[in-house]
Amino acid sequence: MTLQVWMVNHYALAPDQAGGTRHYTLARHMQAQDIDTTIFASSVDYTTRQDRRLAADETRKVVTEGEVRFVWLKTPAYSGNGVGRGLNMLAFLRQVLSQPLGDLPRPDVVIGSSPHLFGAFAGYLLARRFRVPFVMEVRDIWPKTLTDLGGMSEKHPLIMVFAALEKFLYRRSDAVMSLLQGAGEHIQAVAGRKVPLIWIPNGVDTALFGAAQAFPAGKFRAVYAGAHGLANSLDTLIEAAEILQRGGHDLEIQLVGDGPDKPRLKELAASKGIKNVIFSDPVPKAEMGKVLAGAHACIMPLLNSPVFEHGVSPNKLFDYLASERPVIFAINTSYNAVDQAQAGITIPPEDPQALADALLRLSRLPESERRAMGERGRAYVEEHHDMRRLARRLGNALWVLSRRNS
């Protein structure tokens, strides 16, 4: 018997796209447990905001990407984080529910992911339609992310709608899968009842990074590789680079990726006359190992926000650790993989001077000490964040849920 799983994630990516390929990788590895997965995703790439999958006259396409079945759904292109993005979210909800499903294997379990709650709600409605278990995946805690990071009032009508939807989904989930280690207490409190929890953090396919690479020759380079958005606090990197340049220190910072803040960040660096920051295009996950091999250290900055008290699970952090590079982690949380692994330096968030000091400190360490940090980081992700192990944990939970429903 094969277990049929449907994953609904607005922003899921195929392996040839730049960004986190969590759902593709989990689905590929769960095939070893006789689990066949169908991923519903938007044709508009979250990073570029452009449609890379469907022609102008197409609204839906079922295609195998790598080794996993995707259902690409047409949603409108947009820019920024305003009304256009909201309409894109609603369009995805509508497309999931309105498109034909008869050409797909009937699901035994449906997972609804919450990069936003409309996508998770679409998964819930599909599960109810087919009368199968529903698993909600909590990636970001909505609407807490909007109030803590975006500064929106708890009395805003949209926030009140999201708060009601959050409670509704928690209460009606057969299980909640969280990426955040400390989110359980929040989920139970909002639900007002005990909810079965599955902790499946982000992880890394360590095979993509291969054996450890020697540190490159030349000037010390620190790399940030990921989205250029509000939560990433990349202004802090620009300001730290300015401090280093003003002090005459021969270090450089490379920002790899794309996002709504990238044009503004490039203008900011240019306006300050900053010469030690390099902006690079995003790369597919399969090429990330090569990019990080060119670094002496990696930077993981975040805003100073209470939303992170529940933990964080950024894909890029585990890529950094798998690449055996020391990491500078700018965060305020009790759930800190860099500290747990002793794989780098933790600094206060949004503190350019602290970041500049940490970069100087790492650059002056003997290579053997930086190498030891990197080796500890690699060992940590192999034990706690290897995608094969995470997929096995998720697959076991999904089999249990389906058998309860049979």
N, C-alpha and C positions, 0 to 999 in steps of 0.2 A: 504494500500500500504506500502511496505517495501522499504526503500532506501538502495541500494547496494553500499557500499563504498570499494574501494581497497586502501590499504596503502602499499606503497613500501618503505621499510626501511631495508637496508642491515643488520643492527645490532639489529633489533627488537628481544626482548627476550620473552620467555614464562614465566609463573609465577613461575616455578620451577627452573629458572636460577638465578644466582647471578648478580645483576646489575639493571639498570633502566628498568622498565616494562611499560613505559609511553603509548605506543601504545596499548598494551594488555588492560591496565586499561581503557583508553579512549574508546576503542571498547566495552569492557564489559558494561560500564555504558551507552553508547549510545544505547544499546539495548532497554532501557526504552523509547526511542524516535522512535522506529520501524526502527532502523538502523542496518543492518547486515554488518559486516566488514570482509574482507579477508585481511590478512597480508602476504606480500611476504618478506621473510627474508632468510639470508644465514644460512646454516647448521653449519657453523664454528662459534663457540662462540667467540665474540670479546675479551673477557677477557683472556680466556685460549688459544685462537688460535687453538683449536682442534674441530673436527667435532663430535658433541654429538647427532646428530639427524638422520643421514642417514648411512645406511650400505655401505660397499665399492662398491657394485654393483648398488646402487641407485643414481639417479641424481635429483629426485624430489619426494616429498611426501606431500599429502594433509591430514592434521590431525587436529582434534579439540584439542587445548591445553587449559585446563580449560574450558572456555565457548566461546572461539573465534577460528575461522578457520585460520590456518596457512598454507602457502605453503612454505615448506622448500626446498631450492635450493642448489645443490651441488656447492661448491666453494673450491679451494685448500687451505689446511692448510698453515700457514706461521708463521714466527717469526719476531719480531722487526717491524720497520716502514720503511723498505727499499723497494726494488723492489718486494719482495714477497707480500707485502701488496697491492702495486699498481696492480699487476696481479690479486690478489683476488678481488679488486674493479671492474676491467674490466670483470672478469669472472662472477660476479654477474649481471652486465649489460647484458651480452650475455645470461645468463640463463633466466633472466626475459623475454627477447624478443623471445627466441627460444623454450621455453617449451610449451606444449599444454595448452590451456585455456578453452576448451569446456566443461570441467567438473565443471567449476566454475560459480556462478551466474554472469550474465552480469552486469558490473559496471554502476552506474549512476554518480559517481564522483570518480576521482582518486587523491590520495595524494602522492606526491613524496617527501620523506624526504632527507635532505642533511647533514647527517654525512659526506657525500662526494657528489660531484655534479654528478657523474656518476649514482648513485642511483636515484637522483631526475630526471635526464634526462630519465632514464628508465620509471619512472612514467609518464613523459610528453608524451613519445612515445606511451604508452598504452592508455592514454587519447585521443590522436589524432586517434589511431586505432579505438577506439569505439565511437569517436565523442562525448565525454562527457567533462564536466568542469575539468580543472586541477588546483589543489592547490599545491603550493610548500611550503614545511615546511622548514624554516630556523632554523637549530639548531646551527651550527657553520657558521660564515660568511667566505665563501670560495671565493677567495683564501687568503683573509686577514689573516686568521688564520695561513696559511703557511708562510706568509711573516713576520708577527708580532711575532709569537711564534717560528716558525721553522727557521727564519733567511734567508729564500730564497729570492733571488733578484726578483724584479718585472719584470725584463727582462728575467728571466729564461723561456725557452719555455713552460714548464709545467704550470707555473703561467699564462702565456699569454693565453694558451688554457683555463684554468679554468676561467680567467677573462671574456673571450668571452662567455663561457658557462653560467657563472653567469648572465651576461646581457641578454643573449638569454632567459633564464628561467624566469627571472623577467618580461620581456616584454611579454612573452606568457602565463603567469599565469592568470587564471581568478580571483585568489586571492592568496595572500602570507600569510601564517600562520607563525608567528615568536614567538620563545620562549623568545626573547630578547626585553625588553620593549623599549629600545632606538634605535632599528635597523631601524625604519621606514624611517628616514631621509637618511640613507645610501642606503636603497633599492630603494627609489624614485630617488635618484641621479644617481645610476647606471642604472636604467631602463630608465631614461630620460623621464618619464611620470608618471602620477598618477596611483598607483597600489592599489587596495583594500587590506587592511591589517586586519588581525585577530590576536590579541595577545592571545596566549594560552601558558602561561608559563608551566614549569614543576610543578608538584604538588605532592600530597601524598594522599594515601588512608588511611585516619585517623583511619578507623576501624582496620587496622593492628596493631595499636599501643595501642589501648585500653585506660584504665584509667591510670592516672599518677602513676609511680612506685617510691617508696621511694629511696633516694640515697643509694648506697651500703655502707656497712661497710668496713673498711680497708683504705688503702692508697688511695690518690687522683689519679684517673685515667681519662685521656683524650683520647677520641677515634676519630680516623679518619677511616671512612668506605667508601671505594670506589676504583676507578681505581688507579693503580700505574703507572702513565705515566708522560710525559713531563710537561703538563700544571698544574699538581697537586703540584709541588714544594715540594715534600716530603723530599728532602735534608734539607730543612729548619727545618722540624720536628726532623730529626736526630741531626742536629747541636744544636737545642734548648734542646734536651734531654742531649746532652753532657754538655751544660752549667749548666743545673740543677744538673746533676750528680757531676760535678766538684765543685758545690757549696754545696754539701751535702744535697740537698733537696729530701725528700722522696716522689717523684711523679713519675708516669709512663705514658708512651704513648703507646697506642695499635693501630696498623695499621691492619685493616681488609680489605682483598680484594686481588686482583691479578692484573697483568699487566706487560708490558715489562720491567719496571724499578725495579720490586721487587727483582730479584736476586742481582742486583747491590746494592740496598739499604741494603739488608741483609749483604752483604760483607762489605759495608761501616761501618755499625754499629759494626760488629765484629772487623774490623781493628782498630776502635777507642776504643775498649773495653767497649762499651756502654752496660750497664746491665738493664737500665730502659726503654727499648723499646721492645714491644712484637709484633711479626708478627703472624697474624692469617689468616686462610683460608677464602675465600669469603663464604657468606651465601646467600641463596635465600631471596627475598624480604620479604616473610612471616615470616622469622626468625629475621629480622633486629630489630624489637622492643625488643626482648630479649637481643640482643647484646648491644643496646644502653641503656637499663635499667641498665647495669653493669657499666655505665660511670657516672662520676661526671660532665663532660663537654665534648663538641665535638669540633673538629678543622676542619675548612674549609679553607685550604691554596690554593692560586693560584699564578702563576707567575706575575711579574710586567710587564704588557704588555698593549699597547694601544688598543688591540682588545677587552678588557673588558669595554671600554668606552661606548659601546652600551648596556651594561648590561650582566648579567649572570643568568643562571637558572639551577644550578646543582641539580640533583635529591637528592643527599645526604644532601644538605642543608635543604630541606623541611622535610626529614626524621628526621634530628636532631631536628628541631623545633617541629615536631609532637611528639617527644619523651619527650618533656618538659625538655630538658637539655640546659643550657646556651651554647652559641656558640662563639668561637673565629674565626673571619672572617678576613683573611689576603687578602686584595684586595684594588685596587685603582679604584673606580667607583662611579658614582653618584646614581646608582641603587642598593641600599644596603638593603636587606630585614632585616638583623639583626639590623641595625640602625633604620629602620622604625618601627620595632616591639619592640625596646628596649629590645632585647632578648640576649644580650651578649656584647662582646667587639670587636671593629674593630681595626686592627693594620695594619701597612704598609706591603705589600707583601715582601717576600724573606728577612725577618729580624729576624734571630734566637733569638737575644737578646729581641726584642719586644715580640716574642712568649713566650719565657721563663718568661718574666716579667708578661705577661697576665695570664699564667698558675698559677704563684705564687699568683697573685692578686685574681683570682677566688678561689684558694684553701684556702685563708685566709678569704674569705667572710663568714658571717653567712649563715648557710644552708637556712634560710628563704629568704635571698636575692637571692641566686641561684635559689631557688624554684620560686620566683616571676618572674625572668627572663624567666624561663622555661614556666611558665603559660602564659606570654605575647606572647612568641613564638608560643605556641599551638593555642592561640586565633587568631593570625595573619594568620597562615596557614589555619585554619578553615574558615576564611573569604575570603582569597585571593587565596589559593592554594589547596583547596579541590578538588579532582579529579572528584567528582560528578558534582560540579558546572562548572568546566572547560569542562567536557564532554558535559554538557547541552549547554554551549556557542558554542562549536564547532559544535554540532549536529544542532543547530538552523541555523548556517551559512551554513552548507552543504545542508540542506533542501532548503534554499533560493536559493543557486546556482543551484540546480537541477531543481527547478521550473522555473528559468529563461531560462534554456536550453530546457524545454519541449514545 
